Amino acid sequence: MVFRGAAALAAIALFAGVLVAAGGGTTRLTATGSPERGRAVFYGPGGCSGCHSISSDPAEPSTGPRLTLDQLRAHAADDGKPLADYVAESILVPGAYATPGYVSGIMQPPRGLTDRQIEDLVSYLIGAPWTRTAGGLLQLPARPIAACEAKPACRALVARWAKAERLPRTALDGARIVAVAGCLSCHRYAGSGVKSGSAPELTKVGLARPTVAALVKRLRCPRCVEPGSVMPAFGAFGESNLKRIAAFLRASRGVRR
């Protein structure tokens, strides 16, 4: 588990157990996560304890970052996010940012964990029951295209993609969103990113001539298209952003020489 700091790219909308409704009201959420069950996930077979320690004792080995509550709070503060949001997004999109001193891409997104188990794991790490909001686990920055444009490294990455893959201008906004959305934590594109499990290479997605509607449907609800998919649902990104991503993927046909 490589927990992210100031460059975290995905967020979970949780405000002290209160979900702000679209009409301006609030809906109280009952926390379903269990710290006790989360402890079993953490220390179970293939769990986090294989790489992480929750102890601050330097004599206790920890291959990955130490997950003490103080450390998590410090990284969450650096990232400007509530503690639970930071912990949850770091589990779901671990490769978007590596905690200083650790290499990005070592930890992969969780495989085989249910939403409930993720809630339990977050609850254990923060020491209090927690649950995700009903709208989903991931959310883009309010202006994802501007978020990429504000970062020199992101601008340079998209420019390299555009040149190498001969992308049309109509595909560039989608490329900017992909560059800040955490997609490269599981996928590769034109030599960028990290290959994770069965996650496909994105550079040649357009060769299959998928429709925008088909791509948007998969992005909005991967499990609706492929039961058992471990890809997160990106419906919270909004229809216009999903269409921009789809345009980028349709234009990606591996033309790089």
Order of alpha helices (4+ residues) and beta strands (2+ residues): beta-beta-alpha-alpha-alpha-alpha-alpha-alpha-alpha-beta-beta-alpha-alpha-alpha
